[in-house]
């Protein structure tokens, strides 16, 4: 154990010093104790295919992928299985889609037509592609598997037969764990009705083991608080035909064993299903389930869980319009446990925070505590999927970019912004990544106007000084006058000018540093600066 007050040495830091490295090490040790092959260590993430994927969906995939990266970084082969749940039925029309889609409720999403221009084979395939696109943009590599194809190809056949042959015990475990008695009376298997094509209206009530068939009735089912009427068809289905799927209460366990999954993190919302599947995996399939870590769900700014069907979807593609993929990775990776908010208001602080961590990585920002320094450097590398750039990018406070974009002359935006940044001294070490930052800023201004900064807490003395600066700016007429106003108020209030400038930059840019104050006020307009200072000091 490390003594209190002593810094960790590099020899005590696991991998790159992040949570993912520590978890990967624990996973490797667990697999060694279980005596399982270390030739390939697989992690898994389920990709929802019934609606627009949100940043929580990407977060699920990237967390599991990061653990695979941590395993690789310690010398073992690992991969992420990106498993599309496209055999699932549509339970609710996702927000933003036409109500005409109600006619497809209960149908497997892989059998619903793609109404987005017929660019994919199905609605489910289209939705899955959006999440795969986000993974591709950040540079993640993965082994994609379609649930629909997995069932058609018979990948889970052995597990399906074992689970159905032991369906009574399955029902007992489910009842013992979560109190649900449904599977004491019905099989944990949904048939795609041969007559109407729905999957969530069928009740498979008997399994004929010798013929690996189930008898079923299409009698209807309550889904998301509404009743889906069945067509009344009665029939039988060969469970090896691919025309059905296991219930979630058992499907995870079948996937874990058949695909040799060793790690899967999961959201708090499916903890009951994971607990049930763990027992079923051990007691019925005879397979030690993967190592798990539970995480909290992404919330919107109002505290509601971000959901494909709730109308508060914030997709990765929206973030990528205003901020870099690596800044979204930072939001996802920097803290594993605890709830996280996910909205456009989170883009600005994470873009700026990534700049700080990049400075730490390249040694431009000093961090005395070695453990913390290595952790931040490791986090930066995970944000870049362990392929960091060879040199840092141009660092400009996000809100400075927004303000310059807002006042730039139409048609000359990029040139104007470059000239101002050059004059402010931001481009002395190069302009790597600047074009993209200008694009993000212009997109933001076009869609939102100005960035909403987090409020700065001021003492009564500081608030008084800021109000006096706002008043003095009103009578100042040029750059020198704007600059002098700060020095005059600092002297009058007995505050060090440097401290006062830091407060001004925090209010105006969200950063303790910024360009020379006078030229900045002249560039963005003194009236907008006055209004911002008055708002923050009242």
PAGU-851485 format. One record per residue (C-alpha): residue number from 0; x, y, z. Coordinates in steps of 0.02 Angstrom, whole numbers, plus 50000, padded with zeros to 5 digits. Each point is the difference from the previous one (the first is absolute). Example, Ala and Ser with C-alpha at 12.3 -4.5 7.8 and 13.67 -1.06 7.14 Angstrom:
2
<pos:0; east:50615; north:49775; up:50390> .
<pos:1; east:50069; north:50172; up:49967> .
This chain:
538
<pos:0; east:50000; north:50000; up:50000> .
<pos:1; east:50065; north:50173; up:49956> .
<pos:2; east:50034; north:50108; up:50153> .
<pos:3; east:49894; north:50155; up:50022> .
<pos:4; east:50082; north:50153; up:49923> .
<pos:5; east:50120; north:49903; up:49888> .
<pos:6; east:49977; north:50018; up:49813> .
<pos:7; east:49983; north:49845; up:49895> .
<pos:8; east:50149; north:49952; up:49894> .
<pos:9; east:49979; north:49952; up:49818> .
<pos:10; east:50030; north:49818; up:50046> .
<pos:11; east:49841; north:50006; up:50106> .
<pos:12; east:49895; north:50071; up:49858> .
<pos:13; east:49905; north:49869; up:49902> .
<pos:14; east:50009; north:50022; up:49812> .
<pos:15; east:49959; north:50181; up:49959> .
<pos:16; east:49936; north:50034; up:50175> .
<pos:17; east:49814; north:50008; up:49960> .
<pos:18; east:49849; north:49907; up:50067> .
<pos:19; east:49997; north:49901; up:49837> .
<pos:20; east:50177; north:49936; up:50026> .
<pos:21; east:49961; north:49948; up:50178> .
<pos:22; east:49842; north:49911; up:49944> .
<pos:23; east:50091; north:49914; up:49858> .
<pos:24; east:50131; north:49936; up:50124> .
<pos:25; east:49862; north:49933; up:50114> .
<pos:26; east:49917; north:49917; up:49851> .
<pos:27; east:50160; north:49915; up:49946> .
<pos:28; east:50031; north:49934; up:50176> .
<pos:29; east:49820; north:49938; up:50012> .
<pos:30; east:50016; north:49905; up:49837> .
<pos:31; east:50164; north:49922; up:50059> .
<pos:32; east:49916; north:49939; up:50160> .
<pos:33; east:49855; north:49928; up:49899> .
<pos:34; east:50127; north:49908; up:49893> .
<pos:35; east:49926; north:50064; up:49838> .
<pos:36; east:50099; north:50033; up:49843> .
<pos:37; east:50083; north:50171; up:49988> .
<pos:38; east:50024; north:49986; up:49813> .
<pos:39; east:49856; north:50121; up:49969> .
<pos:40; east:49908; north:50100; up:50133> .
<pos:41; east:49834; north:50065; up:49937> .
<pos:42; east:49896; north:50142; up:50069> .
<pos:43; east:49823; north:50033; up:49939> .
<pos:44; east:49879; north:50143; up:49977> .
<pos:45; east:49820; north:49984; up:49943> .
<pos:46; east:49951; north:50127; up:49868> .
<pos:47; east:49819; north:50054; up:50010> .
<pos:48; east:49919; north:49998; up:49828> .
<pos:49; east:49824; north:50064; up:50040> .
<pos:50; east:50034; north:50187; up:49995> .
<pos:51; east:50130; north:50137; up:49979> .
<pos:52; east:50158; north:49956; up:50098> .
<pos:53; east:50044; north:50131; up:50132> .
<pos:54; east:50165; north:50041; up:50083> .
<pos:55; east:49958; north:49875; up:50137> .
<pos:56; east:49993; north:49864; up:49867> .
<pos:57; east:50171; north:50052; up:49938> .
<pos:58; east:50061; north:50010; up:50180> .
<pos:59; east:49949; north:49819; up:50030> .
<pos:60; east:50097; north:49941; up:49847> .
<pos:61; east:50154; north:50107; up:50035> .
<pos:62; east:50012; north:49949; up:50184> .
<pos:63; east:50004; north:49817; up:49952> .
<pos:64; east:50120; north:50039; up:49858> .
<pos:65; east:50116; north:50095; up:50117> .
<pos:66; east:50015; north:49847; up:50112> .
<pos:67; east:50050; north:49900; up:49845> .
<pos:68; east:50130; north:50135; up:49963> .
<pos:69; east:50063; north:49986; up:50178> .
<pos:70; east:50020; north:49811; up:49977> .
<pos:71; east:50096; north:50027; up:49838> .
<pos:72; east:50111; north:50129; up:50085> .
<pos:73; east:50051; north:49864; up:50123> .
<pos:74; east:50055; north:49882; up:49863> .
<pos:75; east:49845; north:49894; up:49966> .
<pos:76; east:49889; north:49987; up:49848> .
<pos:77; east:49826; north:50074; up:50026> .
<pos:78; east:49851; north:50058; up:49898> .
<pos:79; east:49831; north:50081; up:50021> .
<pos:80; east:49846; north:49907; up:49939> .
<pos:81; east:49876; north:50133; up:49942> .
<pos:82; east:49838; north:49901; up:50005> .
<pos:83; east:49850; north:50079; up:49916> .
<pos:84; east:49834; north:49958; up:50084> .
<pos:85; east:49913; north:50008; up:49831> .
<pos:86; east:49897; north:49843; up:50032> .
<pos:87; east:49907; north:50093; up:50138> .
<pos:88; east:49825; north:50063; up:49965> .
<pos:89; east:49951; north:50183; up:49989> .
<pos:90; east:49919; north:50043; up:50166> .
<pos:91; east:49963; north:50185; up:49973> .
<pos:92; east:50009; north:50127; up:49859> .
<pos:93; east:50160; north:50099; up:50036> .
<pos:94; east:49980; north:50187; up:50022> .
<pos:95; east:50025; north:50095; up:49840> .
<pos:96; east:49932; north:49861; up:49889> .
<pos:97; east:49826; north:50001; up:49921> .
<pos:98; east:49856; north:49922; up:50094> .
<pos:99; east:49967; north:49893; up:49845> .
<pos:100; east:50138; north:49889; up:50068> .
<pos:101; east:49874; north:49935; up:50128> .
<pos:102; east:49950; north:49870; up:49872> .
<pos:103; east:50172; north:49920; up:50028> .
<pos:104; east:49986; north:49985; up:50189> .
<pos:105; east:50045; north:49824; up:50054> .
<pos:106; east:50095; north:49958; up:49840> .
<pos:107; east:50186; north:49959; up:50004> .
<pos:108; east:50092; north:50160; up:49954> .
<pos:109; east:50099; north:49899; up:49872> .
<pos:110; east:49837; north:49968; up:49905> .
<pos:111; east:49939; north:50180; up:50000> .
<pos:112; east:50037; north:50094; up:49838> .
<pos:113; east:50128; north:50140; up:50001> .
<pos:114; east:49901; north:50161; up:49976> .
<pos:115; east:50157; north:50109; up:49996> .
<pos:116; east:50025; north:49987; up:49813> .
<pos:117; east:50017; north:49810; up:49989> .
<pos:118; east:50186; north:50018; up:50035> .
<pos:119; east:50001; north:49845; up:50110> .
<pos:120; east:49916; north:49831; up:49997> .
<pos:121; east:49888; north:50042; up:50149> .
<pos:122; east:49954; north:50129; up:50130> .
<pos:123; east:50106; north:49906; up:50127> .
<pos:124; east:50150; north:49996; up:49885> .
<pos:125; east:49986; north:50188; up:49972> .
<pos:126; east:49996; north:50039; up:50186> .
<pos:127; east:50145; north:49883; up:50035> .
<pos:128; east:50101; north:50083; up:49862> .
<pos:129; east:49991; north:50168; up:50089> .
<pos:130; east:50086; north:49929; up:50154> .
<pos:131; east:50127; north:49905; up:49895> .
<pos:132; east:50036; north:50164; up:49909> .
<pos:133; east:50039; north:50084; up:50166> .
<pos:134; east:50117; north:49857; up:50047> .
<pos:135; east:50085; north:50015; up:49831> .
<pos:136; east:50021; north:50188; up:50019> .
<pos:137; east:50094; north:49981; up:50165> .
<pos:138; east:50108; north:49862; up:49925> .
<pos:139; east:49937; north:49852; up:50101> .
<pos:140; east:50021; north:49827; up:49927> .
<pos:141; east:49870; north:49867; up:50039> .
<pos:142; east:49924; north:49836; up:49944> .
<pos:143; east:49822; north:50039; up:49946> .
<pos:144; east:49864; north:49870; up:50021> .
<pos:145; east:49818; north:50016; up:49949> .
<pos:146; east:49881; north:49914; up:50120> .
<pos:147; east:49886; north:49956; up:49856> .
<pos:148; east:50142; north:49915; up:49906> .
<pos:149; east:50065; north:49915; up:50159> .
<pos:150; east:49831; north:49914; up:50020> .
<pos:151; east:49987; north:49959; up:49815> .
<pos:152; east:50175; north:49924; up:50000> .
<pos:153; east:49964; north:49893; up:50153> .
<pos:154; east:50139; north:50076; up:50107> .
<pos:155; east:49893; north:49983; up:50158> .
<pos:156; east:49916; north:49834; up:49958> .
<pos:157; east:50083; north:49896; up:50136> .
<pos:158; east:49959; north:50129; up:50132> .
<pos:159; east:49820; north:50020; up:49938> .
<pos:160; east:49967; north:49812; up:50016> .
<pos:161; east:50081; north:49990; up:50172> .
<pos:162; east:49900; north:50148; up:50065> .
<pos:163; east:49835; north:49935; up:49933> .
<pos:164; east:50033; north:49825; up:50065> .
<pos:165; east:50025; north:50080; up:50171> .
<pos:166; east:49863; north:50130; up:49984> .
<pos:167; east:49921; north:49952; up:50166> .
<pos:168; east:50160; north:50038; up:50094> .
<pos:169; east:50022; north:50160; up:49897> .
<pos:170; east:49829; north:50057; up:50059> .
<pos:171; east:50043; north:49961; up:50180> .
<pos:172; east:50163; north:50099; up:49993> .
<pos:173; east:49911; north:50151; up:49925> .
<pos:174; east:49866; north:49991; up:50135> .
<pos:175; east:50130; north:49981; up:50138> .
<pos:176; east:50104; north:50147; up:49939> .
<pos:177; east:49871; north:50130; up:49949> .
<pos:178; east:49831; north:49929; up:50049> .
<pos:179; east:49936; north:49986; up:49822> .
<pos:180; east:49889; north:49846; up:49976> .
<pos:181; east:49971; north:50020; up:49813> .
<pos:182; east:50129; north:49870; up:49952> .
<pos:183; east:49924; north:49870; up:50115> .
<pos:184; east:49860; north:49990; up:49871> .
<pos:185; east:50083; north:50046; up:49836> .
<pos:186; east:50165; north:49956; up:49917> .
<pos:187; east:50140; north:50130; up:49995> .
<pos:188; east:49989; north:50003; up:49812> .
<pos:189; east:49907; north:50111; up:49876> .
<pos:190; east:49945; north:49927; up:49834> .
<pos:191; east:49978; north:50108; up:49846> .
<pos:192; east:49819; north:49963; up:49957> .
<pos:193; east:49988; north:49912; up:49831> .
<pos:194; east:49835; north:50088; up:49965> .
<pos:195; east:50022; north:50184; up:50051> .
<pos:196; east:50190; north:50014; up:50017> .
<pos:197; east:49998; north:50072; up:50177> .
<pos:198; east:50118; north:49937; up:50135> .
<pos:199; east:49929; north:50078; up:50158> .
<pos:200; east:49823; north:49936; up:49981> .
<pos:201; east:50045; north:49815; up:50008> .
<pos:202; east:49995; north:49887; up:50152> .
<pos:203; east:50109; north:49845; up:49987> .
<pos:204; east:49921; north:49882; up:50127> .
<pos:205; east:50075; north:49828; up:49967> .
<pos:206; east:50168; north:49932; up:49944> .
<pos:207; east:50013; north:49833; up:49908> .
<pos:208; east:50180; north:49954; up:50038> .
<pos:209; east:50022; north:49856; up:49878> .
<pos:210; east:49945; north:50109; up:49854> .
<pos:211; east:50073; north:50164; up:50070> .
<pos:212; east:49832; north:50083; up:49968> .
<pos:213; east:49891; north:50118; up:50100> .
<pos:214; east:49812; north:50012; up:49993> .
<pos:215; east:49937; north:50179; up:50001> .
<pos:216; east:49847; north:50110; up:49989> .
<pos:217; east:49998; north:50177; up:49931> .
<pos:218; east:49888; north:50066; up:50137> .
<pos:219; east:50068; north:50174; up:50036> .
<pos:220; east:50109; north:50081; up:50130> .
<pos:221; east:50012; north:50159; up:50104> .
<pos:222; east:50147; north:50104; up:49941> .
<pos:223; east:50047; north:50169; up:50075> .
<pos:224; east:49830; north:50018; up:50082> .
<pos:225; east:49895; north:49960; up:49847> .
<pos:226; east:49925; north:49838; up:49938> .
<pos:227; east:50059; north:49930; up:49833> .
<pos:228; east:49863; north:49888; up:49933> .
<pos:229; east:50057; north:49835; up:49926> .
<pos:230; east:49930; north:49928; up:49840> .
<pos:231; east:49938; north:49841; up:50083> .
<pos:232; east:50111; north:49883; up:49902> .
<pos:233; east:50054; north:49837; up:50083> .
<pos:234; east:50147; north:49902; up:49940> .
<pos:235; east:50168; north:49922; up:50032> .
<pos:236; east:50176; north:50062; up:49965> .
<pos:237; east:50168; north:49916; up:49988> .
<pos:238; east:50109; north:50099; up:50121> .
<pos:239; east:50152; north:49963; up:49891> .
<pos:240; east:49921; north:50086; up:49850> .
<pos:241; east:50047; north:50177; up:50053> .
<pos:242; east:49817; north:50054; up:50000> .
<pos:243; east:49998; north:50052; up:50181> .
<pos:244; east:50111; north:50060; up:50141> .
<pos:245; east:50034; north:49974; up:50184> .
<pos:246; east:49928; north:50118; up:50130> .
<pos:247; east:50121; north:50128; up:50071> .
<pos:248; east:49982; north:49909; up:50167> .
<pos:249; east:50105; north:49859; up:49924> .
<pos:250; east:50076; north:50064; up:49838> .
<pos:251; east:50150; north:50084; up:50081> .
<pos:252; east:50054; north:49836; up:50078> .
<pos:253; east:49986; north:49911; up:49832> .
<pos:254; east:50105; north:50134; up:49915> .
<pos:255; east:50131; north:50000; up:50136> .
<pos:256; east:50030; north:49814; up:49984> .
<pos:257; east:49982; north:49981; up:49812> .
<pos:258; east:50109; north:50151; up:49961> .
<pos:259; east:50124; north:49972; up:50143> .
<pos:260; east:49972; north:50172; up:50077> .
<pos:261; east:50114; north:50041; up:50148> .
<pos:262; east:49948; north:50178; up:50045> .
<pos:263; east:49843; north:50105; up:49981> .
<pos:264; east:49962; north:50162; up:50090> .
<pos:265; east:49815; north:50041; up:50010> .
<pos:266; east:49883; north:50142; up:50042> .
<pos:267; east:49907; north:50008; up:50164> .
<pos:268; east:49834; north:49984; up:49907> .
<pos:269; east:50031; north:49816; up:49954> .
<pos:270; east:50080; north:49943; up:50164> .
<pos:271; east:49856; north:49879; up:50034> .
<pos:272; east:50021; north:49915; up:49831> .
<pos:273; east:50188; north:49986; up:50026> .
<pos:274; east:49979; north:49923; up:50173> .
<pos:275; east:49876; north:49871; up:49932> .
<pos:276; east:50112; north:49959; up:49852> .
<pos:277; east:50152; north:49977; up:50112> .
<pos:278; east:49910; north:49863; up:50097> .
<pos:279; east:49930; north:49918; up:49845> .
<pos:280; east:50172; north:50004; up:49920> .
<pos:281; east:50078; north:49911; up:50149> .
<pos:282; east:49861; north:49882; up:50052> .
<pos:283; east:49926; north:49948; up:49832> .
<pos:284; east:50131; north:50032; up:49867> .
<pos:285; east:50147; north:49954; up:50113> .
<pos:286; east:50100; north:50154; up:49950> .
<pos:287; east:50075; north:50131; up:50115> .
<pos:288; east:49923; north:50164; up:49941> .
<pos:289; east:50110; north:50147; up:49950> .
<pos:290; east:50071; north:50124; up:50123> .
<pos:291; east:49881; north:50147; up:50019> .
<pos:292; east:50005; north:50181; up:50052> .
<pos:293; east:49840; north:50099; up:50019> .
<pos:294; east:49992; north:50182; up:49946> .
<pos:295; east:49870; north:50136; up:50018> .
<pos:296; east:49898; north:50061; up:49853> .
<pos:297; east:50027; north:50162; up:49905> .
<pos:298; east:49875; north:50132; up:50053> .
<pos:299; east:49941; north:50154; up:49910> .
<pos:300; east:50015; north:50170; up:50083> .
<pos:301; east:49828; north:49975; up:50080> .
<pos:302; east:50058; north:49840; up:50086> .
<pos:303; east:49903; north:49881; up:49886> .
<pos:304; east:50082; north:49845; up:49929> .
<pos:305; east:50047; north:50027; up:49818> .
<pos:306; east:49891; north:49882; up:49900> .
<pos:307; east:49967; north:49958; up:49818> .
<pos:308; east:49813; north:50006; up:50030> .
<pos:309; east:49988; north:50143; up:50126> .
<pos:310; east:50031; north:50142; up:49879> .
<pos:311; east:50161; north:50059; up:50083> .
<pos:312; east:50123; north:49908; up:49890> .
<pos:313; east:50171; north:50082; up:49984> .
<pos:314; east:50094; north:49904; up:49866> .
<pos:315; east:50190; north:49990; up:49976> .
<pos:316; east:49974; north:50078; up:49828> .
<pos:317; east:49929; north:50157; up:50084> .
<pos:318; east:50154; north:50015; up:50111> .
<pos:319; east:50117; north:49976; up:49851> .
<pos:320; east:49920; north:50151; up:49916> .
<pos:321; east:50064; north:50116; up:50137> .
<pos:322; east:50145; north:49908; up:50082> .
<pos:323; east:50133; north:49871; up:49964> .
<pos:324; east:49970; north:49813; up:50021> .
<pos:325; east:50140; north:50000; up:50129> .
<pos:326; east:49908; north:50128; up:50108> .
<pos:327; east:49848; north:49885; up:50004> .
<pos:328; east:50115; north:49854; up:50042> .
<pos:329; east:50062; north:50105; up:50147> .
<pos:330; east:49822; north:50019; up:50065> .
<pos:331; east:49977; north:49811; up:49986> .
<pos:332; east:50170; north:49943; up:50067> .
<pos:333; east:50048; north:50121; up:50136> .
<pos:334; east:49882; north:49930; up:50132> .
<pos:335; east:49929; north:49825; up:49994> .
<pos:336; east:49883; north:50001; up:50149> .
<pos:337; east:49868; north:50131; up:50042> .
<pos:338; east:49872; north:50083; up:49890> .
<pos:339; east:50053; north:50112; up:49856> .
<pos:340; east:49904; north:50135; up:49909> .
<pos:341; east:49998; north:50000; up:49813> .
<pos:342; east:49951; north:50157; up:49906> .
<pos:343; east:50073; north:50133; up:49886> .
<pos:344; east:50043; north:50102; up:50154> .
<pos:345; east:50131; north:49867; up:50043> .
<pos:346; east:50096; north:50024; up:49837> .
<pos:347; east:50088; north:50164; up:50041> .
<pos:348; east:50073; north:49948; up:50169> .
<pos:349; east:50057; north:49831; up:49932> .
<pos:350; east:50086; north:50077; up:49848> .
<pos:351; east:50094; north:50117; up:50118> .
<pos:352; east:50037; north:49861; up:50124> .
<pos:353; east:50072; north:49890; up:49862> .
<pos:354; east:50118; north:50143; up:49956> .
<pos:355; east:50060; north:50002; up:50181> .
<pos:356; east:50028; north:49812; up:50003> .
<pos:357; east:50090; north:50010; up:49833> .
<pos:358; east:50118; north:50128; up:50077> .
<pos:359; east:50032; north:49879; up:50143> .
<pos:360; east:50036; north:49860; up:49876> .
<pos:361; east:50126; north:50104; up:49904> .
<pos:362; east:50081; north:50069; up:50158> .
<pos:363; east:49940; north:50178; up:49974> .
<pos:364; east:49894; north:49996; up:50158> .
<pos:365; east:50083; north:49942; up:50161> .
<pos:366; east:49913; north:49883; up:50123> .
<pos:367; east:50101; north:49968; up:50157> .
<pos:368; east:49914; north:49839; up:50055> .
<pos:369; east:50075; north:49862; up:49893> .
<pos:370; east:49849; north:49885; up:50016> .
<pos:371; east:49882; north:50138; up:49944> .
<pos:372; east:50116; north:50051; up:49858> .
<pos:373; east:50012; north:49822; up:49933> .
<pos:374; east:49813; north:49977; up:50017> .
<pos:375; east:49966; north:50158; up:49898> .
<pos:376; east:50127; north:49949; up:49868> .
<pos:377; east:49919; north:49828; up:49991> .
<pos:378; east:49826; north:50075; up:49989> .
<pos:379; east:50059; north:50108; up:49855> .
<pos:380; east:50063; north:49846; up:49908> .
<pos:381; east:49834; north:49910; up:50026> .
<pos:382; east:49910; north:50153; up:49931> .
<pos:383; east:50104; north:49970; up:49844> .
<pos:384; east:49970; north:49811; up:50006> .
<pos:385; east:50184; north:49977; up:50047> .
<pos:386; east:50056; north:50088; up:49839> .
<pos:387; east:50040; north:50176; up:50060> .
<pos:388; east:50064; north:50133; up:49879> .
<pos:389; east:50186; north:50035; up:49989> .
<pos:390; east:49977; north:50185; up:50039> .
<pos:391; east:49869; north:50104; up:50092> .
<pos:392; east:49866; north:50097; up:49909> .
<pos:393; east:49969; north:50188; up:50008> .
<pos:394; east:49914; north:50037; up:50165> .
<pos:395; east:49870; north:50137; up:50001> .
<pos:396; east:49863; north:50018; up:50133> .
<pos:397; east:49838; north:49938; up:49923> .
<pos:398; east:49903; north:50156; up:50043> .
<pos:399; east:50133; north:50111; up:49920> .
<pos:400; east:49974; north:49904; up:49839> .
<pos:401; east:49812; north:50023; up:50018> .
<pos:402; east:50015; north:50187; up:50029> .
<pos:403; east:50117; north:50024; up:49852> .
<pos:404; east:49889; north:49895; up:49888> .
<pos:405; east:49851; north:50104; up:50053> .
<pos:406; east:50077; north:50166; up:49946> .
<pos:407; east:50096; north:49937; up:49847> .
<pos:408; east:49950; north:50076; up:49831> .
<pos:409; east:49895; north:49886; up:49892> .
<pos:410; east:50101; north:49906; up:49872> .
<pos:411; east:50164; north:50042; up:50087> .
<pos:412; east:49971; north:49909; up:50165> .
<pos:413; east:50152; north:49886; up:49997> .
<pos:414; east:50119; north:50138; up:49945> .
<pos:415; east:49933; north:50121; up:50132> .
<pos:416; east:50013; north:49872; up:50141> .
<pos:417; east:50176; north:49949; up:49948> .
<pos:418; east:50058; north:50182; up:49994> .
<pos:419; east:49930; north:50037; up:50174> .
<pos:420; east:50073; north:49843; up:50076> .
<pos:421; east:50168; north:50037; up:49923> .
<pos:422; east:49995; north:50176; up:50070> .
<pos:423; east:49953; north:49931; up:50171> .
<pos:424; east:50152; north:49883; up:49995> .
<pos:425; east:49904; north:49836; up:49995> .
<pos:426; east:50084; north:49938; up:49840> .
<pos:427; east:50182; north:50024; up:50051> .
<pos:428; east:50027; north:49812; up:50013> .
<pos:429; east:49899; north:49954; up:49845> .
<pos:430; east:49820; north:49982; up:49947> .
<pos:431; east:49976; north:49812; up:50004> .
<pos:432; east:49814; north:49961; up:50008> .
<pos:433; east:49948; north:50181; up:49982> .
<pos:434; east:49893; north:49974; up:49844> .
<pos:435; east:49894; north:49874; up:50094> .
<pos:436; east:49982; north:50114; up:50150> .
<pos:437; east:49940; north:50140; up:49887> .
<pos:438; east:49874; north:49881; up:49923> .
<pos:439; east:49935; north:49951; up:50173> .
<pos:440; east:49985; north:50182; up:50052> .
<pos:441; east:49909; north:50050; up:49842> .
<pos:442; east:49878; north:49855; up:50020> .
<pos:443; east:49968; north:50052; up:50180> .
<pos:444; east:49967; north:50182; up:49957> .
<pos:445; east:49886; north:49950; up:49856> .
<pos:446; east:49895; north:49886; up:50112> .
<pos:447; east:50009; north:50080; up:50173> .
<pos:448; east:50074; north:50175; up:49991> .
<pos:449; east:50115; north:50005; up:50150> .
<pos:450; east:50065; north:49867; up:50120> .
<pos:451; east:49921; north:49988; up:50172> .
<pos:452; east:50144; north:50005; up:50123> .
<pos:453; east:49994; north:49932; up:50176> .
<pos:454; east:49972; north:50141; up:50124> .
<pos:455; east:50152; north:50064; up:50096> .
<pos:456; east:49980; north:50020; up:50188> .
<pos:457; east:50060; north:50172; up:50054> .
<pos:458; east:50032; north:50076; up:50169> .
<pos:459; east:49910; north:50162; up:50036> .
<pos:460; east:50164; north:50092; up:49974> .
<pos:461; east:50030; north:49915; up:49832> .
<pos:462; east:49820; north:50030; up:49943> .
<pos:463; east:50018; north:50185; up:50043> .
<pos:464; east:50161; north:50010; up:49899> .
<pos:465; east:49921; north:49915; up:49848> .
<pos:466; east:49851; north:50121; up:50005> .
<pos:467; east:50121; north:50147; up:50004> .
<pos:468; east:50097; north:49930; up:49851> .
<pos:469; east:49837; north:49982; up:49903> .
<pos:470; east:49959; north:50182; up:50040> .
<pos:471; east:50174; north:50060; up:49952> .
<pos:472; east:49995; north:49908; up:49834> .
<pos:473; east:49845; north:50099; up:49954> .
<pos:474; east:50100; north:50162; up:49993> .
<pos:475; east:50161; north:49925; up:49930> .
<pos:476; east:50022; north:50019; up:49812> .
<pos:477; east:50146; north:49892; up:49943> .
<pos:478; east:50107; north:49849; up:50041> .
<pos:479; east:50114; north:50098; up:50115> .
<pos:480; east:49849; north:50070; up:50091> .
<pos:481; east:49925; north:49828; up:50026> .
<pos:482; east:50165; north:49935; up:50067> .
<pos:483; east:50027; north:50149; up:50113> .
<pos:484; east:49826; north:49982; up:50075> .
<pos:485; east:50051; north:49836; up:50082> .
<pos:486; east:50160; north:50072; up:50075> .
<pos:487; east:49906; north:50152; up:50066> .
<pos:488; east:49868; north:49893; up:50087> .
<pos:489; east:50132; north:49880; up:50067> .
<pos:490; east:50093; north:50146; up:50080> .
<pos:491; east:49839; north:50075; up:50069> .
<pos:492; east:49940; north:49835; up:50074> .
<pos:493; east:50171; north:49942; up:50062> .
<pos:494; east:49998; north:49843; up:49891> .
<pos:495; east:50152; north:49937; up:49906> .
<pos:496; east:49971; north:50032; up:49813> .
<pos:497; east:50051; north:49821; up:49957> .
<pos:498; east:49864; north:49930; up:50113> .
<pos:499; east:49871; north:50116; up:49925> .
<pos:500; east:50046; north:49950; up:49822> .
<pos:501; east:49984; north:49816; up:50048> .
<pos:502; east:49824; north:50034; up:50064> .
<pos:503; east:49955; north:50092; up:49840> .
<pos:504; east:50062; north:49857; up:49892> .
<pos:505; east:49904; north:49872; up:50103> .
<pos:506; east:49841; north:50102; up:49976> .
<pos:507; east:50024; north:50035; up:49816> .
<pos:508; east:50092; north:49844; up:49938> .
<pos:509; east:49978; north:49867; up:50133> .
<pos:510; east:50190; north:49996; up:50016> .
<pos:511; east:50120; north:50086; up:50122> .
<pos:512; east:50104; north:50063; up:49853> .
<pos:513; east:49960; north:50091; up:49840> .
<pos:514; east:50059; north:50127; up:49872> .
<pos:515; east:50049; north:50177; up:50047> .
<pos:516; east:49841; north:50073; up:50070> .
<pos:517; east:49992; north:50165; up:49903> .
<pos:518; east:50016; north:49924; up:49825> .
<pos:519; east:49878; north:49862; up:50049> .
<pos:520; east:49866; north:50127; up:50050> .
<pos:521; east:50027; north:50095; up:49839> .
<pos:522; east:49983; north:49840; up:49897> .
<pos:523; east:49841; north:49930; up:50077> .
<pos:524; east:49917; north:50167; up:50040> .
<pos:525; east:50003; north:50093; up:50165> .
<pos:526; east:49811; north:49996; up:50021> .
<pos:527; east:49993; north:49809; up:49999> .
<pos:528; east:50145; north:49996; up:50126> .
<pos:529; east:49912; north:50128; up:50112> .
<pos:530; east:49838; north:49898; up:49997> .
<pos:531; east:50094; north:49840; up:50045> .
<pos:532; east:50090; north:50084; up:50145> .
<pos:533; east:49840; north:50078; up:50066> .
<pos:534; east:49910; north:49834; up:49992> .
<pos:535; east:50136; north:49909; up:50095> .
<pos:536; east:50021; north:50131; up:50138> .
<pos:537; east:49818; north:50034; up:50045> .
